[in-house]
Amino acid sequence: MRRHFYYELIRGRSLRVIVVALISWLFAADVRADEATPSALHRVTFADDRSVTRTVDCRILLTAQDGGLLLEGRDGKLWTVSPKQLEKSESSDETFQPLPADQLGQQLQQELIEFGIKSPSEIIQTKHYVICSTAGRKYGEWVGGLFERLHDAFHLFWKEDDLNLHEPEFLLTAFVLKDQTEFVQLATQHDGADAAVSKGYFSIETNRIVMFDLSATQNSAPAKSFEEIRQKMRKSPFNVATVIHEATHQIAFNSGMHTRFADNPVWLTEGMAMFFEVPDLESHSGWKTVGKMNQTRLVRFRELLKQQREPTSLHSLIQSDSRLKDAAVAEAAYAESWALTYYLIKNRKVDYITYLKTLQGKSRLKADTPEERLGDFSKAFGANLDDLGRDFKRWPAWRSK
Ligand SMILES: [Zn+2]
């Protein structure tokens, strides 16, 4: 089975991308959605991908015709269970409830131990987050503060729009590791070797962010104050942008903006993360940079504009994720996805909201065809993609300072 997570070396030269690979082997047959939001608590025992038997208290999101299950645990993790893996499924009269913060924190600490991370961990709890940190309490608190401000800024930005975004149902979780060595160790086991080459990532499957102390240098002691962290972070804004990018994915997938395991166009989800990724480390009261030009992406996009472009490039970006997954052209496709998102939000916001709402209605584990992708887009923005493409590329803002 392919893993389901986003990661990207945002500005790394060797950008590699793995994005949602739908589990078509399991749910190719018609899928029966038990309920829109199933409320019954189940206890399901199955052999996981490593053939370890697990018992998970969960709700059943989908049942395939062959008996395969898509489960959501009380910690927010998604599990796909094939009929062959399934050992026992018991229903109960109880209502499904997300884990409370203390139990979730204990579980995260237990997971670290299972993954062989030996350094002591601390749990930092904020309004929406439970952060498990081996990078010291101060750094964990700094990350928690950054995430909370981003969370509020995200909701504030979309507040006036008719998207019905909601508070996350599950407490949002993150592992913050003390250095890159621990990060690689955890990422490799948690999500595979590909994840370990990033600076941090959001796993759609586990709903967790995995990252490390970006201010740490070899043998440096954990930071003792926010000021010390901020000073170090000013020197690595690109790395901070990575963390914010991944945190935006997590918020978007937990607010009702996107649905985990639905076929979200990658240009859209990545464009959203890049729209918000511009770091705003100084602001204590709010995230003032939302909606500012992302200068790094803009520089790359300007280069693209200077090159001869195929007139169908917008088609190819919208109808399939292939350019964003192809390491040879992904960096350019990311810049184009940012630019398209930025252009549409600034110039066609009402239509962009219409498009988001269409995507909000997508079912889990159902892949769209290229024609369906284009159809959804045309329904919101009009059938003449060539005209839109021309206006997009000629937007004067791309050229102004
Ligand atoms: Zn991303």
Residues whose N, C-alpha, C, O or C-beta is under 5 A from the ligand:
A	BS01	ZN	Y6 E270 A273
